[in-house]
């Protein structure tokens, strides 16, 4: 199988990265858009590779998005549900991980069960795809070129595409609005914007996304905070907390520290 390098399209920069390692130091993080016929289900493909042989290992930490991932490499192949806390892994020696990031809500048709059953969990690829999952893993592991791995993944997904679901489309529109409209800080605002009952919205997100709409709002607002905490930047902490929908600065600091592991001010200094 072959595919030209022109056929793969890079995606934008990742968000929610807590620690960064320069590519020149031995790591690479590439992201690619799917073909148009798969964009309903797939947000992007990603590949992380590293070579720290002879040097110090690197701890990669991120704030996950409200998406399910299919992951091949790193010792196992698995389906990773939405992780509500910080994701942390130690990269040492040499390795590579290939991933498929599904759009929020879009893994439900593949799973055929409430996605909150995967929240904060990883399940072996074979549990969902049987022997075909092992064959898929073997093909990916054997390849070296990004474009070929993506072609293999797209072929695998196309052979198993489920029927489209109107609830997936609704969830996608809601999440896009959360990302694009920084003024949204409350679930009630979303319910009013989309003309749905608050409880209905919460049940739909639990079933299709795996987390609550409130969690999604706070996670994307937190991503924005990380982008604002540039070294040396003057931050109005009370105003920032209010802009994020917190009642006061103390609650914001508590939640930030609970997820990131340090206060916002300490994180800004370390960056």
C-alpha positions in Angstrom: 0.0 0.0 0.0 1.2 3.5 -0.8 0.0 7.0 -0.5 1.6 10.2 -1.6 2.7 12.8 1.0 0.5 15.3 -0.7 -2.6 13.3 0.3 -2.2 13.9 4.0 -3.2 17.3 5.4 -1.7 18.6 8.6 -4.1 19.6 11.4 -3.7 22.7 13.6 -1.6 23.0 16.7 -2.6 20.9 19.7 -4.3 22.4 22.7 -4.0 21.4 26.3 -0.3 20.6 26.3 1.1 21.1 29.8 4.7 20.1 29.1 6.6 20.5 25.9 9.7 18.9 24.6 11.5 20.4 21.6 11.5 18.2 18.5 15.2 18.7 18.2 15.6 17.1 21.6 14.2 13.8 20.3 10.4 13.9 20.1 7.8 14.6 17.4 4.1 15.3 17.5 2.3 15.3 14.1 -1.5 15.7 13.5 -3.4 15.1 10.2 -6.9 15.7 9.1 -9.0 12.7 7.9 -10.3 12.3 4.4 -13.6 14.2 3.8 -15.8 11.1 4.0 -14.5 10.4 7.6 -14.7 13.9 9.0 -18.2 13.2 10.5 -16.6 10.7 12.9 -12.9 11.5 13.0 -11.4 14.9 14.2 -7.8 14.0 13.3 -5.1 11.3 13.4 -2.0 11.9 15.5 1.5 10.4 15.8 3.9 10.9 18.6 7.4 9.5 18.3 10.5 9.9 20.4 14.1 8.8 20.8 15.6 9.6 24.2 18.2 6.8 24.1 21.3 7.9 25.9 19.5 10.9 27.4 17.0 11.7 30.1 13.4 10.5 29.7 10.6 13.1 29.3 7.3 13.2 31.1 4.5 14.3 28.7 1.4 15.8 30.3 -1.8 17.0 28.7 -5.3 18.0 29.5 -7.4 15.6 27.4 -10.3 16.8 25.3 -13.9 15.4 25.4 -13.0 12.8 22.8 -12.5 9.0 22.6 -9.2 7.9 21.1 -8.1 4.7 19.4 -4.4 4.3 20.3 -1.8 1.9 18.9 1.6 1.6 20.6 3.1 2.4 23.9 3.0 -1.2 24.9 -0.7 -2.0 24.0 -3.5 -1.1 21.6 -6.6 0.3 23.2 -9.7 2.5 23.2 -9.2 5.4 25.6 -12.3 7.0 27.0 -12.5 10.6 28.0 -10.0 11.2 30.9 -11.3 13.8 33.3 -7.9 14.4 34.9 -4.5 15.2 33.7 -2.9 12.6 31.4 0.7 11.9 32.2 3.1 9.4 30.6 6.9 8.9 30.8 8.6 8.8 27.4 11.9 6.9 27.6 14.1 5.0 25.2 12.6 4.9 21.7 9.0 4.5 20.7 6.0 5.6 18.7 2.3 5.9 19.2 -0.4 6.2 16.6 -3.8 7.6 17.5 -7.3 8.3 16.1 -9.1 11.1 17.8 -12.8 10.8 17.3 -15.0 13.9 17.3 -16.9 14.5 20.6 -19.9 12.1 20.6 -18.9 10.4 17.4 -17.6 7.2 18.9 -21.1 6.3 20.3 -22.2 4.7 16.9 -19.1 2.5 16.9 -19.5 1.5 20.6 -23.3 1.0 20.5 -23.5 1.7 24.2 -23.3 4.8 26.5 -19.8 6.4 26.2 -19.7 7.2 29.9 -19.0 3.4 30.3 -15.5 4.3 28.9 -14.9 7.5 31.0 -11.6 7.3 32.8 -11.0 3.9 31.3 -9.0 2.1 28.7 -10.2 -1.1 27.0 -8.2 -3.4 24.8 -8.8 -2.9 21.1 -9.7 -6.5 20.7 -12.7 -6.1 23.1 -14.4 -4.0 20.5 -12.9 -5.2 17.2 -11.8 -8.8 18.0 -9.1 -10.4 15.8 -9.5 -7.6 13.2 -8.2 -5.2 15.9 -5.0 -7.3 16.3 -4.5 -7.4 12.5 -5.0 -3.6 12.3 -2.4 -3.1 15.1 0.1 -5.3 13.3 -0.2 -3.3 10.1 0.3 0.0 11.8 3.3 -1.2 13.8 5.0 -2.5 10.7 4.8 0.8 8.9 7.1 3.8 9.1 5.5 6.5 6.9 2.8 8.7 8.3 0.7 8.7 5.2 0.7 4.9 5.0 -0.4 4.5 8.6 -3.3 7.0 8.0 -4.3 5.1 4.9 -4.4 1.8 6.9 -6.5 3.5 9.6 -8.9 5.0 7.1 -9.4 1.7 5.4 -10.1 0.0 8.8 -12.6 2.6 9.8 -14.4 2.7 6.4 -15.0 -1.0 6.6 -16.8 -0.5 9.9 -18.6 2.8 9.5 -21.9 2.8 11.5 -25.0 4.7 10.5 -24.9 8.4 11.2 -26.8 9.6 14.3 -28.6 13.0 14.6 -27.5 13.2 18.2 -23.9 13.1 17.1 -24.5 16.2 14.9 -26.2 18.0 17.8 -23.4 17.3 20.2 -20.9 18.4 17.6 -22.7 21.7 17.1 -22.8 22.3 20.9 -19.2 21.5 21.4 -18.2 23.8 18.5 -20.2 26.6 20.1 -18.4 26.1 23.4 -15.0 26.3 21.7 -15.9 29.3 19.6 -17.8 31.4 22.1 -15.7 32.1 25.1 -18.6 33.9 26.8 -20.4 30.6 27.4 -19.7 29.5 31.0 -23.0 27.9 32.1 -25.0 24.9 30.9 -28.2 26.9 31.1 -26.8 29.2 28.4 -26.2 26.3 26.1 -29.7 24.8 26.7 -31.3 28.1 25.8 -29.1 28.6 22.7 -30.0 25.2 21.3 -33.6 25.1 22.5 -33.3 22.0 24.6 -34.1 21.1 28.2 -31.1 21.2 30.5 -31.6 17.7 31.7 -32.0 16.4 28.1 -28.6 18.1 27.2 -27.0 16.5 30.3 -28.3 13.0 29.5 -27.3 13.3 25.8 -23.7 14.4 26.8 -23.4 11.6 29.3 -24.5 9.0 26.7 -22.6 10.3 23.7 -19.6 12.2 25.1 -19.1 10.5 28.4 -18.9 13.7 30.5 -21.3 16.5 31.4 -21.6 19.7 29.3 -20.4 21.6 32.4 -17.2 19.6 32.3 -16.7 20.3 28.6 -17.2 24.1 29.2 -14.7 24.2 32.1 -12.2 22.1 30.2 -12.1 24.3 27.1 -12.0 27.4 29.3 -9.1 25.9 31.1 -7.4 25.3 27.7 -7.7 29.0 27.1 -6.1 29.8 30.5 -3.1 27.7 29.5 -2.7 29.6 26.4 -2.8 32.9 28.3 -0.2 32.0 30.8 2.7 33.1 28.8 6.0 33.8 30.6 6.0 37.3 32.1 2.4 38.0 31.2 0.4 40.2 33.6 -2.7 38.2 34.7 -5.7 39.7 36.5 -6.6 36.5 38.4 -9.9 37.6 39.9 -11.2 38.8 36.5 -9.9 35.6 34.8 -11.8 33.5 37.3 -15.0 35.4 36.7 -14.6 35.2 33.0 -14.3 31.4 33.3 -17.6 31.3 35.1 -16.2 30.8 38.6 -17.9 32.4 41.6 -14.5 33.5 43.0 -10.8 33.2 42.5 -10.4 30.6 45.2 -12.7 28.1 43.5 -10.8 28.6 40.2 -7.4 28.1 41.8 -8.6 25.0 43.6 -9.9 23.4 40.4 -6.8 24.3 38.4 -4.5 22.9 41.1 -6.7 19.8 41.4 -6.3 19.1 37.6 -2.9 20.5 36.7 -1.1 19.7 40.0 0.0 23.2 40.8 -1.5 26.7 41.2 -2.0 28.9 38.0 0.7 31.3 39.2 3.2 28.4 39.8 2.4 27.0 36.4 2.9 30.4 34.7 6.3 30.7 36.4 7.4 27.2 35.3 6.4 28.0 31.7 
